[in-house]
Amino acid sequence: LGLELYQEQEYGAAITELEFAIEDMRKMMSGLIAQTFPDAPEGWTAHEATSGGAGGGAAAMFGVGGTSLERTYQQDDGDGQITASMMLDSPLIQSMGAMFNNPAMIAAQPNMERV
């Protein structure tokens, strides 16, 4: 549909359709990546992984963007709880990665180790 709208020079409608398609692809990708969270260790229960878009509102204004994934693990016989989180396709995280991989940044921090 997006391609047809584009060919008919209905650019606004084509952009809207493409944005819906991109969001659907992000959901599918999130579902696949959510499967990489580990199973719960013995004595713990893993809840379903959840995903959310971080691309709108204040997140977009500050360049965070991307998709977030979380999975919570609950201790069966206690109060323990752990939440594992991932951020995908975030421009902010990507720029921080470039900064931390910069040799000048590493040289300025003599005790810093690259892992």
C-alpha positions as a Python dict, from the first residue, in 0.01 Angstrom:
ca = {
    (1, 'L'): (0, 0, 0),
    (2, 'G'): (281, 240, 85),
    (3, 'L'): (446, 187, -254),
    (4, 'E'): (115, 240, -436),
    (5, 'L'): (55, 564, -246),
    (6, 'Y'): (408, 677, -327),
    (7, 'Q'): (360, 604, -696),
    (8, 'E'): (34, 802, -687),
    (9, 'Q'): (233, 1090, -532),
    (10, 'E'): (31, 1068, -210),
    (11, 'Y'): (350, 1125, -10),
    (12, 'G'): (193, 1203, 328),
    (13, 'A'): (-20, 890, 321),
    (14, 'A'): (277, 685, 195),
    (15, 'I'): (491, 806, 487),
    (16, 'T'): (214, 713, 732),
    (17, 'E'): (187, 362, 586),
    (18, 'L'): (565, 318, 594),
    (19, 'E'): (576, 428, 958),
    (20, 'F'): (313, 165, 1043),
    (21, 'A'): (517, -98, 856),
    (22, 'I'): (837, 4, 1035),
    (23, 'E'): (664, -20, 1373),
    (24, 'D'): (534, -367, 1284),
    (25, 'M'): (886, -477, 1185),
    (26, 'R'): (1025, -341, 1514),
    (27, 'K'): (766, -546, 1704),
    (28, 'M'): (862, -861, 1514),
    (29, 'M'): (1231, -793, 1569),
    (30, 'S'): (1170, -729, 1940),
    (31, 'G'): (988, -1060, 1969),
    (32, 'L'): (1282, -1245, 1819),
    (33, 'I'): (1541, -1066, 2031),
    (34, 'A'): (1331, -1114, 2346),
    (35, 'Q'): (1390, -1487, 2304),
    (36, 'T'): (1757, -1427, 2385),
    (37, 'F'): (1680, -1347, 2749),
    (38, 'P'): (1796, -1644, 2957),
    (39, 'D'): (1560, -1889, 3123),
    (40, 'A'): (1503, -1843, 3494),
    (41, 'P'): (1756, -2016, 3717),
    (42, 'E'): (1636, -2283, 3957),
    (43, 'G'): (1418, -2131, 4229),
    (44, 'W'): (1318, -1834, 4013),
    (45, 'T'): (1033, -1761, 3773),
    (46, 'A'): (1080, -1562, 3453),
    (47, 'H'): (793, -1338, 3343),
    (48, 'E'): (718, -1272, 2978),
    (49, 'A'): (950, -1022, 2814),
    (50, 'T'): (790, -688, 2733),
    (51, 'S'): (887, -434, 2472),
    (52, 'G'): (817, -70, 2422),
    (53, 'G'): (904, 197, 2176),
    (54, 'A'): (1124, 471, 2312),
    (55, 'G'): (1096, 686, 2004),
    (56, 'G'): (828, 934, 2095),
    (57, 'G'): (781, 1233, 2319),
    (58, 'A'): (1069, 1341, 2541),
    (59, 'A'): (1275, 1037, 2436),
    (60, 'A'): (1282, 1159, 2076),
    (61, 'M'): (1364, 1513, 2186),
    (62, 'F'): (1673, 1389, 2372),
    (63, 'G'): (1777, 1151, 2095),
    (64, 'V'): (1710, 833, 2295),
    (65, 'G'): (1477, 662, 2044),
    (66, 'G'): (1490, 292, 1973),
    (67, 'T'): (1310, -1, 2131),
    (68, 'S'): (1341, -123, 2488),
    (69, 'L'): (1302, -483, 2604),
    (70, 'E'): (1262, -603, 2963),
    (71, 'R'): (1223, -934, 3138),
    (72, 'T'): (1161, -965, 3510),
    (73, 'Y'): (1274, -1261, 3716),
    (74, 'Q'): (1105, -1327, 4052),
    (75, 'Q'): (1247, -1544, 4331),
    (76, 'D'): (998, -1823, 4412),
    (77, 'D'): (1046, -1838, 4790),
    (78, 'G'): (1160, -1487, 4869),
    (79, 'D'): (1152, -1120, 4788),
    (80, 'G'): (1423, -1127, 4523),
    (81, 'Q'): (1352, -964, 4188),
    (82, 'I'): (1578, -886, 3894),
    (83, 'T'): (1484, -692, 3582),
    (84, 'A'): (1702, -739, 3275),
    (85, 'S'): (1676, -462, 3015),
    (86, 'M'): (1799, -405, 2659),
    (87, 'M'): (1784, -101, 2434),
    (88, 'L'): (1783, -154, 2056),
    (89, 'D'): (1852, 90, 1775),
    (90, 'S'): (1900, 388, 2004),
    (91, 'P'): (2090, 680, 1848),
    (92, 'L'): (2193, 791, 2198),
    (93, 'I'): (2341, 453, 2287),
    (94, 'Q'): (2514, 427, 1949),
    (95, 'S'): (2676, 768, 1993),
    (96, 'M'): (2791, 674, 2343),
    (97, 'G'): (2944, 355, 2204),
    (98, 'A'): (3139, 557, 1951),
    (99, 'M'): (3258, 788, 2227),
    (100, 'F'): (3369, 502, 2453),
    (101, 'N'): (3552, 331, 2165),
    (102, 'N'): (3744, 649, 2084),
    (103, 'P'): (4117, 589, 2158),
    (104, 'A'): (4155, 949, 2281),
    (105, 'M'): (3878, 891, 2537),
    (106, 'I'): (4045, 572, 2656),
    (107, 'A'): (4385, 745, 2679),
    (108, 'A'): (4232, 1024, 2890),
    (109, 'Q'): (4117, 764, 3146),
    (110, 'P'): (4432, 572, 3247),
    (111, 'N'): (4241, 324, 3467),
    (112, 'M'): (3975, 252, 3206),
    (113, 'E'): (3967, -96, 3055),
    (114, 'R'): (3797, -191, 2733),
    (115, 'V'): (3611, -518, 2777),
}
